[in-house]
Amino acid sequence: MAAPKSTKSKKTKVICLSHMEDADGISSAALIRQAFGGDSMLVDYPGLMPAVESLLNDDKLKSLYICDLGLSKNNQERFVEVLSTLRKKRVAVTYIDHHDIDPEIIKKLQKAKVKIFHDVNECTTVQVYDAYKSKLSDHSSFVAACAAITDYMEDRPKGSKLLQIYDRQFALISATVLTYNIVGHQKDPDYLLYLVEILSESQYPHQIPNSFEFAQIQVEKLAGMIAKVKKSLKKMKNLGYMEITDAGASGAVNFVLGLSGKNVGVAYKERVDHGIYAVSIRGSKSCQVHLGRLVNSLAQEFGGSGGGHDKACGAVIPKAKIGAFVKALNAKLN
């Protein structure tokens, strides 16, 4: 007599959950797709936990890769809890990131047998490439080099070695075109997934239809931003700041930093659908404070979340508290 068939569904699904707002997140998803196949889920930082939690009831989920999505004090414990639950359901979980993380959180993730690649000195895509290059095409090193450029990490040990393979100007223009296409399509998730697919198929940014034309549109918008920053920029003792109304904060913040003459620049834009401000923060080479750590702690005090790198980070802050947050940040920079 034949044994009865199991009614338990077979785990077959591979998912990469990655950052949607920059080339490092998109490129990480592309290399994971090339190495392991599966589907991509692209989210911003506030969307991290809802996305992870949505996978708890997916009985077919076999492997989960989470890339370039840093944690903050208000979500890190829940993040550990959800990933631990997934591990108990025999889901293979890999977390690859380069943002500042509480060492205790890393220990808890390791205890739950989550595979971790974490190096604050290399962008996420470079870490993905380094971990899985035996499964990747030769072209993937170019994707990783471009990601390092866009995250200002092309001078780091592994990133710089990859960049040396290619003509620098070719890599720079490719990284720039890719970045402008990503930033300009943040409200078009299907296009972002299309970029993941294109990059995973070893195509260059200039081979993407209309990529240069679209990049030109974004460049024109940024050129117009300079005059707006000069007009509306405000200064405190330790930082320059500005509210952005008709563009992304991340696109304006470097102008705020440079034109303010301060060591820290802050740009923020209201997200009407959430009642919050998305905040981008940049530090000059002279900035001696680790901005990612400072903002992670400070944002929590104001009912928000944040974090990132030493010279580049972000936050989401409730609308009513944005003024107080900027003032507190200025005070902390003393």
N, C-alpha and C positions, 0 to 999 in steps of 0.2 A: 504493500500500500504506500502510495507517494505521500511524503510529508506535506502538511498543509503550508501554503504560501504565507509568508509573513505579511501582515498588514501594515507594518512600520515602513514609512516612506524612506527611501534611500537618499542619503545626503549627497548632493551633486553640485550645489550652487557655490560659485566663487564670487565674492563681492569685494570691490575696493572702494572704501569710503575716503574721499580726499577733498582737499580745500579747493574751492571753486574760484577764488578771487585773484589768483596769481599764477604765473607760469610754473612755479615749483610744485604746486598742488596738481595742476593739470598734467604736467610732465610725469609726476610720480604715478598718477593713475594710468598714464599711457604705458609706462614701462612695466607696471604690474600686469596690465592687460596683455602686453606682448609676452611676458614670461609665463603667465598662468591662465590667460583667457578670462572668461567671466564677464561680469557687468560692473559698471562704475556708478557710484552715487556721489554727486558733487554738492557740497554744502558750505555755508559760511560758518564762522565760529559759533554764533548763536544756534545754528542748526545742527551742531554736532550731536548733542544728547538726544533730541527727538529722533534723529536718524538712527543712532545706535539702539535706542530703546525699541524702535520699530522692527528691529531684526530679532528681538527676543522670541517671537512666536513663529519664526520661519523655520519649520522643521526640516527643510531641505538645505539649509545653509551648512556648507561644509567648511569653507575657509573664508575668513574675513581679514582684510588688510586695511589698516587705518593709517593714512599718510598726511603729514603736514598740517595736522590739526592740534594745535597746542591746547593745554589745559589751563584752567584758572582755579582759584581757591574755592569758588562756589560750585564747580562741577566735578572736581577731581575725585572726590570720594564716591559719588554716584557713578562716575566712569569706571572706577575699579569694581564696583558692585555689579554693574551690568556685564562687564567683560568676564568677571568671575562666573557669573551665571551662564554665559555662553560657553565657557570652558567646561562647566559641569555637564552641558548638553553635548559635549564632544565636538565643539566647533573649534577648529584651529584658528587662533587669533594672533596676528602680528601687528605690532604698533611701531611705526617708523616716523621719527620726528626730530626736529632740531631746535625747538623752543625750550626755554628754561622750564624745568620740571622739578618739583619737590622730590628730593632723593627718597623720602619715605614712600611716596606714591610709586616710584620705580620698584622699590622692594616689594610692595604689595602686589603689583602686577606680575613680578617675577614669581612670587609665591603662588599666584593663581595659574602659573605656567603659561603666561602670555609671552610670546617671543618679542623681544624689544631690540630695536636698533635706535640708539639715541646718541647723537653727537652734536653739541651746540656749535662746533667748528666747521660743519659741512651742511649744505642744504639737503633737504630730504631726498630730492631726486638723485643726487650724487650717492647718498647712502643706499638707495634702492639699487642703483647701478652696481655699486661695489658689492652688495650682498648677492645679487642674482645675475651677474654679468655672464656666467656660463650658460644662462638660459636666454640671453638677449642677443640681438644683432649688433654688428659693429657700429651701426648708425646710432644706437642708443647712447653711446658716449657723447655724441654731439648734442642730443637732447639734454643730457645731464649737464654739459658744459654751459648751454644756454640758460638752464634753470639757475645755475650758480651765478651767472652774470646778473640775472634779474633780481636775485636775492642779495646782491652785493657781497657775494662770497666766492668770487672767482679767484681771489688771492689766497684761499685756504689750501692746505697741502694736496688733497685729492682733487679738488675743483680746478686748481691751477694746472695740475698735471694733465687733466682732460683737455683743458683749453689749449695747451701747447700742441695738441695734435692738429689743430685747425688754424686756418688763417683768422687772426683776431678780428679784423674788420668784418669778415663774413659772419663770424659768430655773433658779434655785437649787433649787426643789423638784423640778423635772424631773431635774436632774443628780443629785440625792441619791437619788431613787427608782431611777434607772437604775443608779447605783453599787451600791446595796444588792441589787438583783436580780442583778447580775453577781457580786458577792462571794459571795452566798448560793448560787450555782449553779456553783461552780468544779468540782464533781464531776459535772456534767451538761453535757457538751460539746454535746449536741444542742440544749439550751436556749440556750446561748451563740450557736450558729449561727443559731438562730431570732431572737435579738435583732438580729444583724447584718442578717438579712432584713427584719425589721420596720422598723428604722431606715433601711434603704436604700429603703424604700417610703414614706418621708416621713411616718411616723406618730410621734406624740409618746409619751414614756414612759408617760403616764397612760392611753394607749389600749391598752397591753399588758394582756391579761387578768390580773387578780389582782396586778398590779404593786404597788399600794399596800398590799394586804394582806400581801404577802410582805415589803415594805419594813418594815412595822410589826413583823414577827417579828424582823427583823435589828436594829431599833432596840431592842427589848426585850432582845436578847442583849447589845448594847453597853452598855445601862444596867446590866446585871448585871456587865459587865466592870469597871466603875469600882471596885466593892467588892473585886473580886479583885486588881486592880492595887494598890490601897491596902494590901492584906494581904501581897502577895508581892513587891512592888517592892524591888529592892536598888539600892544606890548606890555608885559609886566617885567619885573626885575630880571627874572631868569628865563623867560620864554616869550616867544611870539605866538599869537593864536588868531584864529579866524573861523567864522561859521561859513560853510559852503552851502549854496542853495541850488546851483544848477550844474554841478559836476560831482565826481566822486572825491571824497576827502583825501584818499590815498594819492590821487593825482595832483592835488594842490599842496600837500604838506611840505614837499621839498622846496617849493617856492616860498612858503611861509618861513621855513627854517632859514633859507639863504637870505631873503630880503629883510628879515627881522634883525639880523646881526647878532642874534642870541645863540646859545648852545643847544636850545631845544625849540622845536616848532610843533604846534598843535593845530590840526584842522579837524572840524567836526561837521557832520551833516545829519539832519534829522531823518529818521526812518519813520515816516508817517504811519505805516501799517503796524508798527510795534510801540510807538510812543517813546522811542529812545533816540539817542544820538550815537551814530557810529563815529568813533574817534580814531584818528591816525596821528601817531607821534613819532618824530624823528629827532635824533641827536647828532650833533656835529662830531668831528673827530676829537674835539677838545672836551666833549662831555665826559665827565668822570663817573657818572651815575649809571648803573645798570637799569635802563628804563623799563625793560620787561618785568623785572622783579618788583620794581617800585610800583608800576601801574597795576600789576596783579594784586598786590596788597591794597593799594589805594582804591581801586575800582570797587572792591568788595565792600569797603566802608560806605560807599555811596549807593549800594544796592545794585551794582553792575558787575561786570566781569572784564578781565583784560589780561594782557601779558604779551610775551614775545621775546625779541632779541635785546641785546644791550643797547643798540643804537636805533632800533626800529621796532615798534610795537603798536598795539591797538587796544581799543576797549569799546564796550557798549555801556552807556550811562543813561539812566532815566532822564527824560527831558527836563524835568523840574530841577535836577541837581547838576546840570552841566556847568553852570557858572561856578558853583561851589567846588566842583571837581577841579576845574582849571586853576582856581585860586589855591587849593590845597596842593596841587602838583607843583605850582610855582614855589610855595613855601617849602615843600620837601626838597626841592632842588638846591636849597641853601646848604 
